[in-house]
Amino acid sequence: MEAAGFDVWLVNAKDVKHLPDRPKTDKLDTVCLAKVAEREMVWPSFVPPREIRACAT
């Protein structure tokens, strides 16, 4: 997804697990999580830059 130009977030599951009324289907859950991120209710975790991740493999 990064290669396609998307801004990808890795979010700690502990931070979103407590959110009330989360839908149980993948499609609805995705929309819910996008709204939560848009409202700044969660923050992305640190992910090393692509160059560093490429060296680790």
mmCIF file as Biopython writes it, N, C-alpha, C and O atoms, coordinates in Angstrom:
data_model
#
loop_
_atom_site.group_PDB
_atom_site.id
_atom_site.type_symbol
_atom_site.label_atom_id
_atom_site.label_alt_id
_atom_site.label_comp_id
_atom_site.label_asym_id
_atom_site.label_entity_id
_atom_site.label_seq_id
_atom_site.pdbx_PDB_ins_code
_atom_site.Cartn_x
_atom_site.Cartn_y
_atom_site.Cartn_z
_atom_site.occupancy
_atom_site.B_iso_or_equiv
_atom_site.auth_seq_id
_atom_site.auth_asym_id
_atom_site.pdbx_PDB_model_num
ATOM 1   N N  . MET A ? 1  ? 0.828   -1.184  0.000  1.0 0.0 1  A 1 
ATOM 2   C CA . MET A ? 1  ? 0.000   0.000   0.000  1.0 0.0 1  A 1 
ATOM 3   C C  . MET A ? 1  ? 0.873   1.249   0.000  1.0 0.0 1  A 1 
ATOM 4   O O  . MET A ? 1  ? 0.512   2.263   -0.596 1.0 0.0 1  A 1 
ATOM 5   N N  . GLU A ? 2  ? 2.025   1.176   0.670  1.0 0.0 2  A 1 
ATOM 6   C CA . GLU A ? 2  ? 2.920   2.333   0.646  1.0 0.0 2  A 1 
ATOM 7   C C  . GLU A ? 2  ? 3.370   2.634   -0.773 1.0 0.0 2  A 1 
ATOM 8   O O  . GLU A ? 2  ? 3.458   3.795   -1.174 1.0 0.0 2  A 1 
ATOM 9   N N  . ALA A ? 3  ? 3.651   1.593   -1.524 1.0 0.0 3  A 1 
ATOM 10  C CA . ALA A ? 3  ? 4.113   1.773   -2.903 1.0 0.0 3  A 1 
ATOM 11  C C  . ALA A ? 3  ? 3.054   2.448   -3.770 1.0 0.0 3  A 1 
ATOM 12  O O  . ALA A ? 3  ? 3.377   3.119   -4.750 1.0 0.0 3  A 1 
ATOM 13  N N  . ALA A ? 4  ? 1.787   2.264   -3.402 1.0 0.0 4  A 1 
ATOM 14  C CA . ALA A ? 4  ? 0.690   2.891   -4.147 1.0 0.0 4  A 1 
ATOM 15  C C  . ALA A ? 4  ? 0.431   4.320   -3.678 1.0 0.0 4  A 1 
ATOM 16  O O  . ALA A ? 4  ? -0.447  4.999   -4.211 1.0 0.0 4  A 1 
ATOM 17  N N  . GLY A ? 5  ? 1.192   4.781   -2.678 1.0 0.0 5  A 1 
ATOM 18  C CA . GLY A ? 5  ? 1.067   6.161   -2.226 1.0 0.0 5  A 1 
ATOM 19  C C  . GLY A ? 5  ? 0.162   6.379   -1.025 1.0 0.0 5  A 1 
ATOM 20  O O  . GLY A ? 5  ? -0.124  7.519   -0.659 1.0 0.0 5  A 1 
ATOM 21  N N  . PHE A ? 6  ? -0.294  5.286   -0.406 1.0 0.0 6  A 1 
ATOM 22  C CA . PHE A ? 6  ? -1.145  5.416   0.769  1.0 0.0 6  A 1 
ATOM 23  C C  . PHE A ? 6  ? -0.306  5.689   2.009  1.0 0.0 6  A 1 
ATOM 24  O O  . PHE A ? 6  ? 0.823   5.211   2.123  1.0 0.0 6  A 1 
ATOM 25  N N  . ASP A ? 7  ? -0.861  6.457   2.931  1.0 0.0 7  A 1 
ATOM 26  C CA . ASP A ? 7  ? -0.228  6.699   4.223  1.0 0.0 7  A 1 
ATOM 27  C C  . ASP A ? 7  ? -0.715  5.590   5.157  1.0 0.0 7  A 1 
ATOM 28  O O  . ASP A ? 7  ? -1.856  5.619   5.620  1.0 0.0 7  A 1 
ATOM 29  N N  . VAL A ? 8  ? 0.147   4.622   5.428  1.0 0.0 8  A 1 
ATOM 30  C CA . VAL A ? 8  ? -0.235  3.434   6.191  1.0 0.0 8  A 1 
ATOM 31  C C  . VAL A ? 8  ? 0.124   3.630   7.654  1.0 0.0 8  A 1 
ATOM 32  O O  . VAL A ? 8  ? 1.235   4.051   7.977  1.0 0.0 8  A 1 
ATOM 33  N N  . TRP A ? 9  ? -0.820  3.324   8.539  1.0 0.0 9  A 1 
ATOM 34  C CA . TRP A ? 9  ? -0.601  3.419   9.986  1.0 0.0 9  A 1 
ATOM 35  C C  . TRP A ? 9  ? -0.590  2.039   10.598 1.0 0.0 9  A 1 
ATOM 36  O O  . TRP A ? 9  ? -1.413  1.190   10.258 1.0 0.0 9  A 1 
ATOM 37  N N  . LEU A ? 10 ? 0.333   1.822   11.493 1.0 0.0 10 A 1 
ATOM 38  C CA . LEU A ? 10 ? 0.340   0.643   12.343 1.0 0.0 10 A 1 
ATOM 39  C C  . LEU A ? 10 ? -0.110  1.129   13.712 1.0 0.0 10 A 1 
ATOM 40  O O  . LEU A ? 10 ? 0.565   1.944   14.342 1.0 0.0 10 A 1 
ATOM 41  N N  . VAL A ? 11 ? -1.252  0.628   14.171 1.0 0.0 11 A 1 
ATOM 42  C CA . VAL A ? 11 ? -1.838  1.090   15.427 1.0 0.0 11 A 1 
ATOM 43  C C  . VAL A ? 11 ? -1.848  -0.062  16.417 1.0 0.0 11 A 1 
ATOM 44  O O  . VAL A ? 11 ? -2.155  -1.199  16.058 1.0 0.0 11 A 1 
ATOM 45  N N  . ASN A ? 12 ? -1.514  0.234   17.653 1.0 0.0 12 A 1 
ATOM 46  C CA . ASN A ? 12 ? -1.527  -0.772  18.701 1.0 0.0 12 A 1 
ATOM 47  C C  . ASN A ? 12 ? -2.962  -1.240  18.927 1.0 0.0 12 A 1 
ATOM 48  O O  . ASN A ? 12 ? -3.852  -0.423  19.163 1.0 0.0 12 A 1 
ATOM 49  N N  . ALA A ? 13 ? -3.191  -2.550  18.855 1.0 0.0 13 A 1 
ATOM 50  C CA . ALA A ? 13 ? -4.544  -3.101  19.025 1.0 0.0 13 A 1 
ATOM 51  C C  . ALA A ? 13 ? -5.122  -2.745  20.389 1.0 0.0 13 A 1 
ATOM 52  O O  . ALA A ? 13 ? -6.335  -2.591  20.527 1.0 0.0 13 A 1 
ATOM 53  N N  . LYS A ? 14 ? -4.276  -2.616  21.383 1.0 0.0 14 A 1 
ATOM 54  C CA . LYS A ? 14 ? -4.727  -2.248  22.731 1.0 0.0 14 A 1 
ATOM 55  C C  . LYS A ? 14 ? -5.421  -0.885  22.723 1.0 0.0 14 A 1 
ATOM 56  O O  . LYS A ? 14 ? -6.341  -0.651  23.506 1.0 0.0 14 A 1 
ATOM 57  N N  . ASP A ? 15 ? -4.983  0.010   21.843 1.0 0.0 15 A 1 
ATOM 58  C CA . ASP A ? 15 ? -5.554  1.356   21.784 1.0 0.0 15 A 1 
ATOM 59  C C  . ASP A ? 15 ? -6.934  1.400   21.130 1.0 0.0 15 A 1 
ATOM 60  O O  . ASP A ? 15 ? -7.716  2.308   21.412 1.0 0.0 15 A 1 
ATOM 61  N N  . VAL A ? 16 ? -7.243  0.448   20.272 1.0 0.0 16 A 1 
ATOM 62  C CA . VAL A ? 16 ? -8.539  0.461   19.590 1.0 0.0 16 A 1 
ATOM 63  C C  . VAL A ? 16 ? -9.517  -0.564  20.145 1.0 0.0 16 A 1 
ATOM 64  O O  . VAL A ? 16 ? -10.711 -0.513  19.850 1.0 0.0 16 A 1 
ATOM 65  N N  . LYS A ? 17 ? -9.018  -1.483  20.938 1.0 0.0 17 A 1 
ATOM 66  C CA . LYS A ? 17 ? -9.868  -2.545  21.471 1.0 0.0 17 A 1 
ATOM 67  C C  . LYS A ? 17 ? -10.943 -2.000  22.409 1.0 0.0 17 A 1 
ATOM 68  O O  . LYS A ? 17 ? -12.039 -2.556  22.483 1.0 0.0 17 A 1 
ATOM 69  N N  . HIS A ? 18 ? -10.642 -0.935  23.115 1.0 0.0 18 A 1 
ATOM 70  C CA . HIS A ? 18 ? -11.581 -0.376  24.093 1.0 0.0 18 A 1 
ATOM 71  C C  . HIS A ? 18 ? -12.662 0.505   23.473 1.0 0.0 18 A 1 
ATOM 72  O O  . HIS A ? 18 ? -13.571 0.937   24.181 1.0 0.0 18 A 1 
ATOM 73  N N  . LEU A ? 19 ? -12.590 0.783   22.182 1.0 0.0 19 A 1 
ATOM 74  C CA . LEU A ? 19 ? -13.564 1.672   21.554 1.0 0.0 19 A 1 
ATOM 75  C C  . LEU A ? 19 ? -14.948 1.018   21.532 1.0 0.0 19 A 1 
ATOM 76  O O  . LEU A ? 19 ? -15.082 -0.147  21.156 1.0 0.0 19 A 1 
ATOM 77  N N  . PRO A ? 20 ? -15.970 1.767   21.933 1.0 0.0 20 A 1 
ATOM 78  C CA . PRO A ? 20 ? -17.327 1.193   21.991 1.0 0.0 20 A 1 
ATOM 79  C C  . PRO A ? 20 ? -17.958 1.054   20.609 1.0 0.0 20 A 1 
ATOM 80  O O  . PRO A ? 20 ? -17.620 1.788   19.680 1.0 0.0 20 A 1 
ATOM 81  N N  . ASP A ? 21 ? -18.868 0.112   20.492 1.0 0.0 21 A 1 
ATOM 82  C CA . ASP A ? 21 ? -19.709 -0.051  19.300 1.0 0.0 21 A 1 
ATOM 83  C C  . ASP A ? 21 ? -18.936 -0.256  18.006 1.0 0.0 21 A 1 
ATOM 84  O O  . ASP A ? 21 ? -19.349 0.221   16.949 1.0 0.0 21 A 1 
ATOM 85  N N  . ARG A ? 22 ? -17.816 -0.963  18.087 1.0 0.0 22 A 1 
ATOM 86  C CA . ARG A ? 22 ? -17.094 -1.268  16.848 1.0 0.0 22 A 1 
ATOM 87  C C  . ARG A ? 22 ? -17.814 -2.379  16.109 1.0 0.0 22 A 1 
ATOM 88  O O  . ARG A ? 22 ? -18.185 -3.387  16.710 1.0 0.0 22 A 1 
ATOM 89  N N  . PRO A ? 23 ? -18.017 -2.202  14.789 1.0 0.0 23 A 1 
ATOM 90  C CA . PRO A ? 23 ? -18.682 -3.240  14.006 1.0 0.0 23 A 1 
ATOM 91  C C  . PRO A ? 23 ? -17.844 -4.513  13.940 1.0 0.0 23 A 1 
ATOM 92  O O  . PRO A ? 23 ? -16.638 -4.482  14.183 1.0 0.0 23 A 1 
ATOM 93  N N  . LYS A ? 24 ? -18.476 -5.610  13.616 1.0 0.0 24 A 1 
ATOM 94  C CA . LYS A ? 24 ? -17.790 -6.901  13.636 1.0 0.0 24 A 1 
ATOM 95  C C  . LYS A ? 24 ? -17.409 -7.418  12.261 1.0 0.0 24 A 1 
ATOM 96  O O  . LYS A ? 24 ? -16.846 -8.508  12.168 1.0 0.0 24 A 1 
ATOM 97  N N  . THR A ? 25 ? -17.691 -6.679  11.175 1.0 0.0 25 A 1 
ATOM 98  C CA . THR A ? 25 ? -17.261 -7.126  9.853  1.0 0.0 25 A 1 
ATOM 99  C C  . THR A ? 25 ? -16.022 -6.342  9.447  1.0 0.0 25 A 1 
ATOM 100 O O  . THR A ? 25 ? -15.832 -5.209  9.889  1.0 0.0 25 A 1 
ATOM 101 N N  . ASP A ? 26 ? -15.185 -6.930  8.617  1.0 0.0 26 A 1 
ATOM 102 C CA . ASP A ? 26 ? -13.945 -6.271  8.205  1.0 0.0 26 A 1 
ATOM 103 C C  . ASP A ? 26 ? -14.205 -4.947  7.497  1.0 0.0 26 A 1 
ATOM 104 O O  . ASP A ? 26 ? -13.520 -3.957  7.754  1.0 0.0 26 A 1 
ATOM 105 N N  . LYS A ? 27 ? -15.189 -4.930  6.610  1.0 0.0 27 A 1 
ATOM 106 C CA . LYS A ? 27 ? -15.462 -3.721  5.837  1.0 0.0 27 A 1 
ATOM 107 C C  . LYS A ? 27 ? -15.929 -2.576  6.753  1.0 0.0 27 A 1 
ATOM 108 O O  . LYS A ? 27 ? -15.442 -1.451  6.635  1.0 0.0 27 A 1 
ATOM 109 N N  . LEU A ? 28 ? -16.862 -2.862  7.654  1.0 0.0 28 A 1 
ATOM 110 C CA . LEU A ? 28 ? -17.354 -1.831  8.570  1.0 0.0 28 A 1 
ATOM 111 C C  . LEU A ? 28 ? -16.290 -1.437  9.590  1.0 0.0 28 A 1 
ATOM 112 O O  . LEU A ? 28 ? -16.198 -0.272  9.979  1.0 0.0 28 A 1 
ATOM 113 N N  . ASP A ? 29 ? -15.491 -2.402  10.019 1.0 0.0 29 A 1 
ATOM 114 C CA . ASP A ? 29 ? -14.416 -2.125  10.972 1.0 0.0 29 A 1 
ATOM 115 C C  . ASP A ? 29 ? -13.394 -1.175  10.358 1.0 0.0 29 A 1 
ATOM 116 O O  . ASP A ? 29 ? -12.877 -0.292  11.043 1.0 0.0 29 A 1 
ATOM 117 N N  . THR A ? 30 ? -13.104 -1.348  9.084  1.0 0.0 30 A 1 
ATOM 118 C CA . THR A ? 30 ? -12.160 -0.478  8.387  1.0 0.0 30 A 1 
ATOM 119 C C  . THR A ? 30 ? -12.659 0.964   8.371  1.0 0.0 30 A 1 
ATOM 120 O O  . THR A ? 30 ? -11.894 1.895   8.625  1.0 0.0 30 A 1 
ATOM 121 N N  . VAL A ? 31 ? -13.925 1.141   8.078  1.0 0.0 31 A 1 
ATOM 122 C CA . VAL A ? 31 ? -14.517 2.484   8.061  1.0 0.0 31 A 1 
ATOM 123 C C  . VAL A ? 31 ? -14.466 3.093   9.458  1.0 0.0 31 A 1 
ATOM 124 O O  . VAL A ? 31 ? -14.127 4.266   9.618  1.0 0.0 31 A 1 
ATOM 125 N N  . CYS A ? 32 ? -14.800 2.301   10.458 1.0 0.0 32 A 1 
ATOM 126 C CA . CYS A ? 32 ? -14.783 2.772   11.848 1.0 0.0 32 A 1 
ATOM 127 C C  . CYS A ? 32 ? -13.377 3.204   12.255 1.0 0.0 32 A 1 
ATOM 128 O O  . CYS A ? 32 ? -13.206 4.269   12.849 1.0 0.0 32 A 1 
ATOM 129 N N  . LEU A ? 33 ? -12.372 2.392   11.944 1.0 0.0 33 A 1 
ATOM 130 C CA . LEU A ? 33 ? -10.995 2.725   12.308 1.0 0.0 33 A 1 
ATOM 131 C C  . LEU A ? 33 ? -10.500 3.967   11.567 1.0 0.0 33 A 1 
ATOM 132 O O  . LEU A ? 33 ? -9.741  4.758   12.127 1.0 0.0 33 A 1 
ATOM 133 N N  . ALA A ? 34 ? -10.919 4.143   10.325 1.0 0.0 34 A 1 
ATOM 134 C CA . ALA A ? 34 ? -10.538 5.340   9.572  1.0 0.0 34 A 1 
ATOM 135 C C  . ALA A ? 34 ? -11.121 6.596   10.231 1.0 0.0 34 A 1 
ATOM 136 O O  . ALA A ? 34 ? -10.449 7.623   10.324 1.0 0.0 34 A 1 
ATOM 137 N N  . LYS A ? 35 ? -12.371 6.505   10.684 1.0 0.0 35 A 1 
ATOM 138 C CA . LYS A ? 35 ? -12.987 7.644   11.361 1.0 0.0 35 A 1 
ATOM 139 C C  . LYS A ? 35 ? -12.301 7.947   12.686 1.0 0.0 35 A 1 
ATOM 140 O O  . LYS A ? 35 ? -12.132 9.109   13.054 1.0 0.0 35 A 1 
ATOM 141 N N  . VAL A ? 36 ? -11.907 6.899   13.400 1.0 0.0 36 A 1 
ATOM 142 C CA . VAL A ? 36 ? -11.206 7.074   14.675 1.0 0.0 36 A 1 
ATOM 143 C C  . VAL A ? 36 ? -9.868  7.776   14.440 1.0 0.0 36 A 1 
ATOM 144 O O  . VAL A ? 36 ? -9.499  8.675   15.196 1.0 0.0 36 A 1 
ATOM 145 N N  . ALA A ? 37 ? -9.148  7.375   13.411 1.0 0.0 37 A 1 
ATOM 146 C CA . ALA A ? 37 ? -7.866  8.009   13.092 1.0 0.0 37 A 1 
ATOM 147 C C  . ALA A ? 37 ? -8.080  9.451   12.647 1.0 0.0 37 A 1 
ATOM 148 O O  . ALA A ? 37 ? -7.313  10.339  13.019 1.0 0.0 37 A 1 
ATOM 149 N N  . GLU A ? 38 ? -9.115  9.682   11.855 1.0 0.0 38 A 1 
ATOM 150 C CA . GLU A ? 38 ? -9.415  11.027  11.375 1.0 0.0 38 A 1 
ATOM 151 C C  . GLU A ? 38 ? -9.719  11.974  12.535 1.0 0.0 38 A 1 
ATOM 152 O O  . GLU A ? 38 ? -9.379  13.156  12.483 1.0 0.0 38 A 1 
ATOM 153 N N  . ARG A ? 39 ? -10.347 11.459  13.562 1.0 0.0 39 A 1 
ATOM 154 C CA . ARG A ? 39 ? -10.692 12.267  14.741 1.0 0.0 39 A 1 
ATOM 155 C C  . ARG A ? 39 ? -9.561  12.320  15.764 1.0 0.0 39 A 1 
ATOM 156 O O  . ARG A ? 39 ? -9.725  12.864  16.856 1.0 0.0 39 A 1 
ATOM 157 N N  . GLU A ? 40 ? -8.421  11.755  15.403 1.0 0.0 40 A 1 
ATOM 158 C CA . GLU A ? 40 ? -7.217  11.738  16.242 1.0 0.0 40 A 1 
ATOM 159 C C  . GLU A ? 40 ? -7.446  11.087  17.593 1.0 0.0 40 A 1 
ATOM 160 O O  . GLU A ? 40 ? -6.950  11.557  18.617 1.0 0.0 40 A 1 
ATOM 161 N N  . MET A ? 41 ? -8.210  9.992   17.582 1.0 0.0 41 A 1 
ATOM 162 C CA . MET A ? 41 ? -8.445  9.230   18.811 1.0 0.0 41 A 1 
ATOM 163 C C  . MET A ? 41 ? -7.388  8.151   18.992 1.0 0.0 41 A 1 
ATOM 164 O O  . MET A ? 41 ? -7.292  7.560   20.068 1.0 0.0 41 A 1 
ATOM 165 N N  . VAL A ? 42 ? -6.600  7.885   17.966 1.0 0.0 42 A 1 
ATOM 166 C CA . VAL A ? 42 ? -5.466  6.957   18.032 1.0 0.0 42 A 1 
ATOM 167 C C  . VAL A ? 42 ? -4.310  7.576   17.261 1.0 0.0 42 A 1 
ATOM 168 O O  . VAL A ? 42 ? -4.507  8.461   16.428 1.0 0.0 42 A 1 
ATOM 169 N N  . TRP A ? 43 ? -3.109  7.105   17.545 1.0 0.0 43 A 1 
ATOM 170 C CA . TRP A ? 43 ? -1.908  7.598   16.882 1.0 0.0 43 A 1 
ATOM 171 C C  . TRP A ? 43 ? -1.147  6.422   16.288 1.0 0.0 43 A 1 
ATOM 172 O O  . TRP A ? 43 ? -1.195  5.318   16.831 1.0 0.0 43 A 1 
ATOM 173 N N  . PRO A ? 44 ? -0.444  6.643   15.178 1.0 0.0 44 A 1 
ATOM 174 C CA . PRO A ? 44 ? 0.321   5.541   14.593 1.0 0.0 44 A 1 
ATOM 175 C C  . PRO A ? 44 ? 1.529   5.204   15.452 1.0 0.0 44 A 1 
ATOM 176 O O  . PRO A ? 44 ? 2.115   6.071   16.101 1.0 0.0 44 A 1 
ATOM 177 N N  . SER A ? 45 ? 1.885   3.933   15.443 1.0 0.0 45 A 1 
ATOM 178 C CA . SER A ? 45 ? 3.103   3.490   16.113 1.0 0.0 45 A 1 
ATOM 179 C C  . SER A ? 45 ? 4.298   3.824   15.228 1.0 0.0 45 A 1 
ATOM 180 O O  . SER A ? 45 ? 4.148   4.087   14.035 1.0 0.0 45 A 1 
ATOM 181 N N  . PHE A ? 46 ? 5.468   3.810   15.818 1.0 0.0 46 A 1 
ATOM 182 C CA . PHE A ? 46 ? 6.676   4.071   15.038 1.0 0.0 46 A 1 
ATOM 183 C C  . PHE A ? 46 ? 6.954   2.889   14.125 1.0 0.0 46 A 1 
ATOM 184 O O  . PHE A ? 46 ? 6.963   1.738   14.563 1.0 0.0 46 A 1 
ATOM 185 N N  . VAL A ? 47 ? 7.180   3.185   12.858 1.0 0.0 47 A 1 
ATOM 186 C CA . VAL A ? 47 ? 7.602   2.181   11.886 1.0 0.0 47 A 1 
ATOM 187 C C  . VAL A ? 47 ? 8.847   2.736   11.213 1.0 0.0 47 A 1 
ATOM 188 O O  . VAL A ? 47 ? 8.811   3.837   10.663 1.0 0.0 47 A 1 
ATOM 189 N N  . PRO A ? 48 ? 9.952   1.991   11.246 1.0 0.0 48 A 1 
ATOM 190 C CA . PRO A ? 48 ? 11.177  2.490   10.625 1.0 0.0 48 A 1 
ATOM 191 C C  . PRO A ? 48 ? 10.976  2.770   9.130  1.0 0.0 48 A 1 
ATOM 192 O O  . PRO A ? 48 ? 10.117  2.157   8.496  1.0 0.0 48 A 1 
ATOM 193 N N  . PRO A ? 49 ? 11.756  3.681   8.575  1.0 0.0 49 A 1 
ATOM 194 C CA . PRO A ? 49 ? 11.655  3.969   7.145  1.0 0.0 49 A 1 
ATOM 195 C C  . PRO A ? 49 ? 11.908  2.713   6.314  1.0 0.0 49 A 1 
ATOM 196 O O  . PRO A ? 49 ? 12.533  1.759   6.777  1.0 0.0 49 A 1 
ATOM 197 N N  . ARG A ? 50 ? 11.415  2.731   5.090  1.0 0.0 50 A 1 
ATOM 198 C CA . ARG A ? 50 ? 11.526  1.594   4.180  1.0 0.0 50 A 1 
ATOM 199 C C  . ARG A ? 50 ? 12.976  1.108   4.023  1.0 0.0 50 A 1 
ATOM 200 O O  . ARG A ? 50 ? 13.225  -0.096  3.977  1.0 0.0 50 A 1 
ATOM 201 N N  . GLU A ? 51 ? 13.921  2.039   3.941  1.0 0.0 51 A 1 
ATOM 202 C CA . GLU A ? 51 ? 15.325  1.677   3.725  1.0 0.0 51 A 1 
ATOM 203 C C  . GLU A ? 51 ? 15.841  0.818   4.886  1.0 0.0 51 A 1 
ATOM 204 O O  . GLU A ? 51 ? 16.571  -0.149  4.668  1.0 0.0 51 A 1 
ATOM 205 N N  . ILE A ? 52 ? 15.465  1.167   6.102  1.0 0.0 52 A 1 
ATOM 206 C CA . ILE A ? 52 ? 15.906  0.421   7.272  1.0 0.0 52 A 1 
ATOM 207 C C  . ILE A ? 52 ? 15.207  -0.950  7.321  1.0 0.0 52 A 1 
ATOM 208 O O  . ILE A ? 52 ? 15.833  -1.960  7.638  1.0 0.0 52 A 1 
ATOM 209 N N  . ARG A ? 53 ? 13.926  -0.970  7.008  1.0 0.0 53 A 1 
ATOM 210 C CA . ARG A ? 53 ? 13.204  -2.247  6.998  1.0 0.0 53 A 1 
ATOM 211 C C  . ARG A ? 53 ? 13.769  -3.179  5.932  1.0 0.0 53 A 1 
ATOM 212 O O  . ARG A ? 53 ? 13.799  -4.391  6.146  1.0 0.0 53 A 1 
ATOM 213 N N  . ALA A ? 54 ? 14.213  -2.664  4.806  1.0 0.0 54 A 1 
ATOM 214 C CA . ALA A ? 54 ? 14.763  -3.495  3.735  1.0 0.0 54 A 1 
ATOM 215 C C  . ALA A ? 54 ? 16.068  -4.145  4.181  1.0 0.0 54 A 1 
ATOM 216 O O  . ALA A ? 54 ? 16.370  -5.266  3.771  1.0 0.0 54 A 1 
ATOM 217 N N  . CYS A ? 55 ? 16.844  -3.456  5.015  1.0 0.0 55 A 1 
ATOM 218 C CA . CYS A ? 55 ? 18.121  -4.004  5.495  1.0 0.0 55 A 1 
ATOM 219 C C  . CYS A ? 55 ? 17.899  -5.124  6.510  1.0 0.0 55 A 1 
ATOM 220 O O  . CYS A ? 55 ? 18.753  -5.998  6.656  1.0 0.0 55 A 1 
ATOM 221 N N  . ALA A ? 56 ? 16.779  -5.110  7.202  1.0 0.0 56 A 1 
ATOM 222 C CA . ALA A ? 56 ? 16.509  -6.074  8.252  1.0 0.0 56 A 1 
ATOM 223 C C  . ALA A ? 56 ? 16.082  -7.430  7.703  1.0 0.0 56 A 1 
ATOM 224 O O  . ALA A ? 56 ? 16.090  -8.420  8.434  1.0 0.0 56 A 1 
ATOM 225 N N  . THR A ? 57 ? 15.707  -7.490  6.423  1.0 0.0 57 A 1 
ATOM 226 C CA . THR A ? 57 ? 15.244  -8.778  5.866  1.0 0.0 57 A 1 
ATOM 227 C C  . THR A ? 57 ? 16.330  -9.515  5.155  1.0 0.0 57 A 1 
ATOM 228 O O  . THR A ? 57 ? 16.099  -10.607 4.636  1.0 0.0 57 A 1 
#
